[in-house]
Amino acid sequence: MITFEEFKKIEIRAGKILSAEKIPDTDKLLKLSVDFGEKDPAGSAVPRQIVSGISLHFTDAAVLVGKTCMFVTNLEPRTIKGYESNGVLFAVSDSLGNFSLLEPSPTIHVGSLAG
């Protein structure tokens, strides 16, 4: 178990999936480009790349484009099969094979922080 103080360190944000594509030569991995409302100094949008092992649940990754989902956004970057991942997508599955992304209400804005 983690303490409540440790849990408070986790940053959970809403992000809109801009693109989703299967990573070649893998069974489960998708490369997502996600908008969290972050901007560079010039004010241009800076999406993050996130690698997620959910492709078995999405035979057509394009159905993910436009969805707003919840992500952990303050993890150290991690390289998975040669692709840098800058966050973790929240999803849930059960022993019966049911699967769901964690999606906020449509009124929640990109970049909103859970808490």
ABEGO torsion letter per residue (X at the ends): XBBAAAAAABBBBBBBBABBBBBBGBAABBBBBBBAGBBBAAGBBBBBBBBBBAAAABABAAAABGBBBBBBAABBBBBBGGBBBAEBBBBBBBAAGBBBBBBBBAABBBGBBBX
